[in-house]
Amino acid sequence: LNAIVALLVAGLAAVTLPYAMLSIEQEIHKEQLSLFYSVFLLCIVGLLGITQTGDIFNLFVFLEISSLSSYALIAMGRDRRALTAAFQYMIMGTIGATFFLIGVGLTYAETGT
């Protein structure tokens, strides 16, 4: 099942990125294009790591890698609304990640592993 989800994530990234190139060039400054592609690949690595990890703590680490790169991708927009949206998303993501980490801690407390 992990391999199917990883193939789905990688396939969707491979299909959408070539078609999004025109939109990316209109939305992001030319100086930031290489940064965009680097952060996009980091986001994909985080998503693929989520599908392939074997324990719940590494799932949290890959979730944070994917989340942090998503915040950066959102903040790369041309106007100030992108920064506001990235900040709001970061606040919501941090709250969600905190509850996830609390759940991991409670699971460890109950099971001991």
Secondary structure, DSSP 8 states (H G I E B T S, - for coil): -HHHHHHHHHHHHHHHHHHHHHHHHHHS-GGGHHHHHHHHHHHHHHHHHHHH-SSHHHHHHHHHHHHHHHHHHHHTSSSHHHHHHHHHHHHHHHHHHHHHHHHHHHHHHHH--
